C-alpha cells in the first residue's frame, strides 16, 4: 500500500490542481502518513506476496478510492502545515 500511495502522492502533487500546495519533504511526508493512516494495511513477507498484494490493490476502483484519501490528506495538510 505504501508504494502505491507514494507514487500517487507524487503524481497528484505535481499536477496542475495542486500548484499552490507546499511540496516540501515535510508536507509530502505528512500527506503520505495521513493517507496511510486512513487506508487498510497490507503486510507481506515475500516478493510473491508483494506482487499478489500489488495486483489486488492496483484496480481502477481501488486507485480511485485511494486518490480520494490522498486528496483529503492534501487539503488537511495544506490547511494545517506543520512548518
N, CA, C and O atoms as CSV, one atom per row, in Angstrom:
chain,resi,resn,atom,element,x,y,z
A,1,UNK,N,N,0.832,-1.194,0.000
A,1,UNK,CA,C,0.000,0.000,0.000
A,1,UNK,C,C,0.872,1.251,0.000
A,1,UNK,O,O,0.555,2.242,-0.658
A,2,UNK,N,N,1.966,1.194,0.742
A,2,UNK,CA,C,2.837,2.369,0.833
A,2,UNK,C,C,3.398,2.766,-0.524
A,2,UNK,O,O,3.473,3.954,-0.838
A,3,UNK,N,N,3.794,1.789,-1.329
A,3,UNK,CA,C,4.350,2.095,-2.646
A,3,UNK,C,C,3.310,2.737,-3.557
A,3,UNK,O,O,3.612,3.673,-4.296
A,4,UNK,N,N,2.097,2.232,-3.496
A,4,UNK,CA,C,1.026,2.792,-4.322
A,4,UNK,C,C,0.725,4.211,-3.879
A,4,UNK,O,O,0.610,5.113,-4.709
A,5,UNK,N,N,0.594,4.416,-2.570
A,5,UNK,CA,C,0.297,5.756,-2.048
A,5,UNK,C,C,1.426,6.718,-2.398
A,5,UNK,O,O,1.165,7.847,-2.813
A,6,UNK,N,N,2.667,6.291,-2.239
A,6,UNK,CA,C,3.804,7.164,-2.545
A,6,UNK,C,C,3.767,7.616,-4.000
A,6,UNK,O,O,3.937,8.802,-4.286
A,7,UNK,N,N,3.546,6.684,-4.917
A,7,UNK,CA,C,3.546,7.057,-6.333
A,7,UNK,C,C,2.356,7.957,-6.670
A,7,UNK,O,O,2.499,8.897,-7.453
A,8,UNK,N,N,1.190,7.684,-6.092
A,8,UNK,CA,C,0.026,8.525,-6.369
A,8,UNK,C,C,0.179,9.923,-5.777
A,8,UNK,O,O,-0.249,10.903,-6.386
A,9,UNK,N,N,0.785,10.021,-4.595
A,9,UNK,CA,C,1.025,11.339,-3.990
A,9,UNK,C,C,1.956,12.145,-4.885
A,9,UNK,O,O,1.703,13.324,-5.132
A,10,UNK,N,N,3.016,11.537,-5.370
A,10,UNK,CA,C,3.958,12.247,-6.236
A,10,UNK,C,C,3.268,12.738,-7.509
A,10,UNK,O,O,3.499,13.867,-7.944
A,11,UNK,N,N,2.431,11.902,-8.100
A,11,UNK,CA,C,1.730,12.294,-9.328
A,11,UNK,C,C,0.753,13.420,-9.046
A,11,UNK,O,O,0.729,14.415,-9.771
A,12,UNK,N,N,-0.053,13.280,-8.003
A,12,UNK,CA,C,-1.042,14.315,-7.694
A,12,UNK,C,C,-0.394,15.641,-7.304
A,12,UNK,O,O,-0.866,16.703,-7.710
A,13,UNK,N,N,0.670,15.588,-6.531
A,13,UNK,CA,C,1.322,16.823,-6.082
A,13,UNK,C,C,1.974,17.571,-7.239
A,13,UNK,O,O,2.144,18.788,-7.162
A,14,UNK,N,N,2.340,16.877,-8.297
A,14,UNK,CA,C,2.972,17.527,-9.452
A,14,UNK,C,C,1.940,18.007,-10.460
A,14,UNK,O,O,2.291,18.671,-11.435
A,15,UNK,N,N,0.659,17.678,-10.237
A,15,UNK,CA,C,-0.396,18.069,-11.161
A,15,UNK,C,C,-0.735,19.540,-11.067
A,15,UNK,O,O,-0.341,20.225,-10.123
A,16,UNK,N,N,-1.465,20.013,-12.046
A,16,UNK,CA,C,-1.802,21.435,-12.118
A,16,UNK,C,C,-2.787,21.863,-11.031
A,16,UNK,O,O,-2.826,23.039,-10.668
A,17,UNK,N,N,-3.578,20.932,-10.509
A,17,UNK,CA,C,-4.562,21.277,-9.485
A,17,UNK,C,C,-3.917,21.715,-8.169
A,17,UNK,O,O,-4.514,22.472,-7.404
A,18,UNK,N,N,-2.714,21.244,-7.912
A,18,UNK,CA,C,-2.075,21.488,-6.619
A,18,UNK,C,C,-0.786,22.282,-6.748
A,18,UNK,O,O,0.161,22.045,-5.998
A,19,UNK,N,N,-0.732,23.217,-7.682
A,19,UNK,CA,C,0.462,24.032,-7.870
A,19,UNK,C,C,0.748,24.914,-6.670
A,19,UNK,O,O,1.909,25.196,-6.376
A,20,UNK,N,N,-0.282,25.353,-5.973
A,20,UNK,CA,C,-0.104,26.275,-4.855
A,20,UNK,C,C,0.132,25.551,-3.524
A,20,UNK,O,O,0.342,26.204,-2.501
A,21,UNK,N,N,0.102,24.234,-3.523
A,21,UNK,CA,C,0.320,23.448,-2.313
A,21,UNK,C,C,1.814,23.286,-2.079
A,21,UNK,O,O,2.575,23.060,-3.020
A,22,UNK,N,N,2.231,23.402,-0.827
A,22,UNK,CA,C,3.642,23.226,-0.480
A,22,UNK,C,C,4.094,21.811,-0.832
A,22,UNK,O,O,3.408,20.835,-0.527
A,23,UNK,N,N,5.240,21.713,-1.469
A,23,UNK,CA,C,5.771,20.416,-1.891
A,23,UNK,C,C,7.066,20.063,-1.163
A,23,UNK,O,O,7.867,19.267,-1.653
A,24,UNK,N,N,7.260,20.660,0.003
A,24,UNK,CA,C,8.470,20.356,0.764
A,24,UNK,C,C,8.405,18.908,1.268
A,24,UNK,O,O,7.316,18.341,1.363
A,25,UNK,N,N,9.542,18.312,1.587
A,25,UNK,CA,C,9.551,16.919,2.059
A,25,UNK,C,C,8.675,16.685,3.295
A,25,UNK,O,O,8.069,15.622,3.426
A,26,UNK,N,N,8.603,17.664,4.198
A,26,UNK,CA,C,7.793,17.521,5.406
A,26,UNK,C,C,6.305,17.414,5.053
A,26,UNK,O,O,5.605,16.544,5.571
A,27,UNK,N,N,5.827,18.292,4.177
A,27,UNK,CA,C,4.411,18.254,3.785
A,27,UNK,C,C,4.081,16.978,3.015
A,27,UNK,O,O,3.029,16.376,3.234
A,28,UNK,N,N,4.968,16.563,2.118
A,28,UNK,CA,C,4.721,15.327,1.381
A,28,UNK,C,C,4.702,14.129,2.315
A,28,UNK,O,O,3.879,13.229,2.144
A,29,UNK,N,N,5.590,14.102,3.296
A,29,UNK,CA,C,5.600,13.007,4.271
A,29,UNK,C,C,4.330,13.028,5.112
A,29,UNK,O,O,3.775,11.973,5.418
A,30,UNK,N,N,3.862,14.218,5.490
A,30,UNK,CA,C,2.623,14.329,6.261
A,30,UNK,C,C,1.424,13.850,5.449
A,30,UNK,O,O,0.538,13.185,5.985
A,31,UNK,N,N,1.391,14.183,4.170
A,31,UNK,CA,C,0.312,13.736,3.296
A,31,UNK,C,C,0.322,12.217,3.181
A,31,UNK,O,O,-0.725,11.575,3.257
A,32,UNK,N,N,1.505,11.650,3.000
A,32,UNK,CA,C,1.608,10.190,2.917
A,32,UNK,C,C,1.180,9.535,4.225
A,32,UNK,O,O,0.433,8.557,4.208
A,33,UNK,N,N,1.641,10.058,5.352
A,33,UNK,CA,C,1.306,9.471,6.646
A,33,UNK,C,C,-0.196,9.546,6.915
A,33,UNK,O,O,-0.797,8.575,7.374
A,34,UNK,N,N,-0.793,10.690,6.631
A,34,UNK,CA,C,-2.222,10.846,6.854
A,34,UNK,C,C,-3.019,9.902,5.954
A,34,UNK,O,O,-4.005,9.305,6.385
A,35,UNK,N,N,-2.587,9.776,4.717
A,35,UNK,CA,C,-3.254,8.858,3.793
A,35,UNK,C,C,-3.103,7.411,4.249
A,35,UNK,O,O,-4.081,6.663,4.281
A,36,UNK,N,N,-1.878,7.014,4.604
A,36,UNK,CA,C,-1.650,5.631,5.012
A,36,UNK,C,C,-2.408,5.280,6.288
A,36,UNK,O,O,-2.776,4.123,6.491
A,37,UNK,N,N,-2.643,6.264,7.144
A,37,UNK,CA,C,-3.425,6.010,8.350
A,37,UNK,C,C,-4.907,5.841,8.049
A,37,UNK,O,O,-5.652,5.331,8.887
A,38,UNK,N,N,-5.348,6.263,6.864
A,38,UNK,CA,C,-6.769,6.166,6.531
A,38,UNK,C,C,-7.093,5.007,5.590
A,38,UNK,O,O,-8.249,4.821,5.210
A,39,UNK,N,N,-6.082,4.229,5.214
A,39,UNK,CA,C,-6.304,3.065,4.344
A,39,UNK,C,C,-5.861,1.801,5.086
A,39,UNK,O,O,-5.026,1.870,5.987
A,40,UNK,N,N,-6.419,0.648,4.708
A,40,UNK,CA,C,-6.029,-0.583,5.396
A,40,UNK,C,C,-4.584,-0.981,5.098
A,40,UNK,O,O,-4.063,-0.709,4.017
A,41,UNK,N,N,-3.955,-1.622,6.063
A,41,UNK,CA,C,-2.578,-2.111,5.908
A,41,UNK,C,C,-2.585,-3.429,5.147
A,41,UNK,O,O,-3.527,-4.215,5.243
A,42,UNK,N,N,-1.523,-3.654,4.395
A,42,UNK,CA,C,-1.345,-4.918,3.677
A,42,UNK,C,C,0.112,-5.335,3.845
A,42,UNK,O,O,0.975,-4.918,3.072
A,43,UNK,N,N,0.382,-6.153,4.848
A,43,UNK,CA,C,1.742,-6.594,5.131
A,43,UNK,C,C,2.053,-7.859,4.347
A,43,UNK,O,O,1.216,-8.755,4.244
A,44,UNK,N,N,3.249,-7.929,3.800
A,44,UNK,CA,C,3.700,-9.112,3.065
A,44,UNK,C,C,5.109,-9.465,3.525
A,44,UNK,O,O,5.834,-8.620,4.050
A,45,UNK,N,N,5.486,-10.719,3.321
A,45,UNK,CA,C,6.805,-11.177,3.761
A,45,UNK,C,C,7.654,-11.739,2.632
A,45,UNK,O,O,8.775,-12.194,2.862
A,46,UNK,N,N,7.128,-11.710,1.416
A,46,UNK,CA,C,7.902,-12.243,0.297
A,46,UNK,C,C,7.626,-11.423,-0.952
A,46,UNK,O,O,6.681,-10.635,-0.996
A,47,UNK,N,N,8.457,-11.615,-1.963
A,47,UNK,CA,C,8.246,-10.891,-3.216
A,47,UNK,C,C,6.978,-11.384,-3.910
A,47,UNK,O,O,6.298,-10.612,-4.586
A,48,UNK,N,N,6.659,-12.672,-3.741
A,48,UNK,CA,C,5.414,-13.195,-4.304
A,48,UNK,C,C,4.212,-12.529,-3.642
A,48,UNK,O,O,3.261,-12.145,-4.323
A,49,UNK,N,N,4.248,-12.390,-2.317
A,49,UNK,CA,C,3.174,-11.736,-1.580
A,49,UNK,C,C,3.051,-10.275,-1.979
A,49,UNK,O,O,1.947,-9.739,-2.074
A,50,UNK,N,N,4.191,-9.636,-2.211
A,50,UNK,CA,C,4.196,-8.229,-2.638
A,50,UNK,C,C,3.514,-8.076,-3.980
A,50,UNK,O,O,2.693,-7.177,-4.164
A,51,UNK,N,N,3.847,-8.944,-4.916
A,51,UNK,CA,C,3.237,-8.882,-6.245
A,51,UNK,C,C,1.744,-9.178,-6.178
A,51,UNK,O,O,0.951,-8.521,-6.853
A,52,UNK,N,N,1.356,-10.160,-5.369
A,52,UNK,CA,C,-0.065,-10.507,-5.233
A,52,UNK,C,C,-0.849,-9.346,-4.611
A,52,UNK,O,O,-1.950,-9.028,-5.060
A,53,UNK,N,N,-0.283,-8.719,-3.584
A,53,UNK,CA,C,-0.947,-7.585,-2.937
A,53,UNK,C,C,-1.041,-6.416,-3.907
A,53,UNK,O,O,-2.064,-5.734,-3.957
A,54,UNK,N,N,0.010,-6.178,-4.673
A,54,UNK,CA,C,0.007,-5.079,-5.640
A,54,UNK,C,C,-1.075,-5.297,-6.694
A,54,UNK,O,O,-1.804,-4.367,-7.038
A,55,UNK,N,N,-1.180,-6.521,-7.207
A,55,UNK,CA,C,-2.209,-6.817,-8.207
A,55,UNK,C,C,-3.602,-6.639,-7.626
A,55,UNK,O,O,-4.505,-6.143,-8.301
A,56,UNK,N,N,-3.774,-7.038,-6.392
A,56,UNK,CA,C,-5.078,-6.910,-5.729
A,56,UNK,C,C,-5.436,-5.432,-5.516
A,56,UNK,O,O,-6.590,-5.042,-5.691
A,57,UNK,N,N,-4.464,-4.626,-5.145
A,57,UNK,CA,C,-4.714,-3.220,-4.836
A,57,UNK,C,C,-4.725,-2.326,-6.056
A,57,UNK,O,O,-5.322,-1.250,-6.023
A,58,UNK,N,N,-4.090,-2.737,-7.116
A,58,UNK,CA,C,-3.938,-1.894,-8.304
A,58,UNK,C,C,-5.107,-2.068,-9.268
A,58,UNK,O,O,-4.917,-2.431,-10.429
A,59,UNK,N,N,-6.317,-1.805,-8.777
A,59,UNK,CA,C,-7.506,-1.825,-9.616
A,59,UNK,C,C,-8.021,-0.399,-9.761
A,59,UNK,O,O,-7.701,0.473,-8.953
A,60,UNK,N,N,-8.811,-0.175,-10.782
A,60,UNK,CA,C,-9.324,1.177,-11.025
A,60,UNK,C,C,-10.132,1.682,-9.830
A,60,UNK,O,O,-9.954,2.820,-9.395
A,61,UNK,N,N,-11.011,0.847,-9.305
A,61,UNK,CA,C,-11.851,1.251,-8.178
A,61,UNK,C,C,-11.007,1.555,-6.948
A,61,UNK,O,O,-11.245,2.544,-6.255
A,62,UNK,N,N,-10.034,0.715,-6.683
A,62,UNK,CA,C,-9.189,0.912,-5.505
A,62,UNK,C,C,-8.326,2.157,-5.646
A,62,UNK,O,O,-8.153,2.900,-4.680
A,63,UNK,N,N,-7.787,2.392,-6.823
A,63,UNK,CA,C,-6.967,3.583,-7.038
A,63,UNK,C,C,-7.797,4.855,-6.896
A,63,UNK,O,O,-7.309,5.852,-6.364
A,64,UNK,N,N,-9.042,4.833,-7.363
A,64,UNK,CA,C,-9.920,5.993,-7.170
A,64,UNK,C,C,-10.195,6.223,-5.688
A,64,UNK,O,O,-10.209,7.363,-5.223
A,65,UNK,N,N,-10.412,5.143,-4.955
A,65,UNK,CA,C,-10.669,5.223,-3.515
A,65,UNK,C,C,-9.448,5.795,-2.790
A,65,UNK,O,O,-9.587,6.648,-1.913
A,66,UNK,N,N,-8.258,5.326,-3.156
A,66,UNK,CA,C,-7.025,5.831,-2.548
A,66,UNK,C,C,-6.810,7.295,-2.919
A,66,UNK,O,O,-6.405,8.096,-2.077
A,67,UNK,N,N,-7.082,7.650,-4.183
A,67,UNK,CA,C,-6.937,9.052,-4.617
A,67,UNK,C,C,-7.804,9.980,-3.781
A,67,UNK,O,O,-7.375,11.083,-3.441
A,68,UNK,N,N,-9.007,9.556,-3.448
A,68,UNK,CA,C,-9.881,10.383,-2.609
A,68,UNK,C,C,-9.253,10.605,-1.241
A,68,UNK,O,O,-9.334,11.707,-0.697
A,69,UNK,N,N,-8.625,9.567,-0.671
A,69,UNK,CA,C,-7.961,9.707,0.632
A,69,UNK,C,C,-6.761,10.632,0.532
A,69,UNK,O,O,-6.499,11.412,1.447
A,70,UNK,N,N,-6.033,10.551,-0.573
A,70,UNK,CA,C,-4.874,11.426,-0.767
A,70,UNK,C,C,-5.324,12.872,-0.914
A,70,UNK,O,O,-4.727,13.770,-0.321
A,71,UNK,N,N,-6.359,13.102,-1.691
A,71,UNK,CA,C,-6.865,14.466,-1.880
A,71,UNK,C,C,-7.328,15.052,-0.554
A,71,UNK,O,O,-7.068,16.220,-0.262
A,72,UNK,N,N,-8.005,14.252,0.241
A,72,UNK,CA,C,-8.420,14.716,1.569
A,72,UNK,C,C,-7.193,15.071,2.415
A,72,UNK,O,O,-7.191,16.092,3.103
A,73,UNK,N,N,-6.160,14.239,2.368
A,73,UNK,CA,C,-4.937,14.490,3.135
A,73,UNK,C,C,-4.227,15.751,2.636
A,73,UNK,O,O,-3.695,16.516,3.439
A,74,UNK,N,N,-4.216,15.973,1.327
A,74,UNK,CA,C,-3.597,17.175,0.772
A,74,UNK,C,C,-4.289,18.420,1.323
A,74,UNK,O,O,-3.628,19.384,1.709
A,75,UNK,N,N,-5.602,18.396,1.357
A,75,UNK,CA,C,-6.349,19.553,1.855
A,75,UNK,C,C,-6.110,19.776,3.347
A,75,UNK,O,O,-5.989,20.918,3.790
A,76,UNK,N,N,-6.043,18.704,4.115
A,76,UNK,CA,C,-5.799,18.839,5.558
A,76,UNK,C,C,-4.408,19.396,5.811
A,76,UNK,O,O,-4.247,20.330,6.596
A,77,UNK,N,N,-3.402,18.833,5.154
A,77,UNK,CA,C,-2.021,19.281,5.380
A,77,UNK,C,C,-1.832,20.702,4.874
A,77,UNK,O,O,-1.105,21.477,5.495
A,78,UNK,N,N,-2.457,21.064,3.777
A,78,UNK,CA,C,-2.298,22.439,3.285
A,78,UNK,C,C,-2.993,23.438,4.192
A,78,UNK,O,O,-2.568,24.589,4.293
A,79,UNK,N,N,-4.055,23.008,4.850
A,79,UNK,CA,C,-4.754,23.893,5.775
A,79,UNK,C,C,-4.024,24.022,7.118
A,79,UNK,O,O,-4.038,25.081,7.745
A,80,UNK,N,N,-3.387,22.928,7.547
A,80,UNK,CA,C,-2.687,22.910,8.827
A,80,UNK,C,C,-1.252,22.397,8.661
A,80,UNK,O,O,-0.928,21.325,9.173
A,81,UNK,N,N,-0.383,23.140,7.957
A,81,UNK,CA,C,1.001,22.673,7.778
A,81,UNK,C,C,1.750,22.698,9.106
A,81,UNK,O,O,1.454,23.505,9.987
A,82,UNK,N,N,2.722,21.803,9.234
A,82,UNK,CA,C,3.494,21.700,10.480
A,82,UNK,C,C,4.832,22.417,10.396
A,82,UNK,O,O,5.714,22.173,11.220
A,83,UNK,N,N,4.997,23.289,9.426
A,83,UNK,CA,C,6.255,24.035,9.321
A,83,UNK,C,C,6.006,25.509,9.332
A,83,UNK,O,O,6.950,26.296,9.253
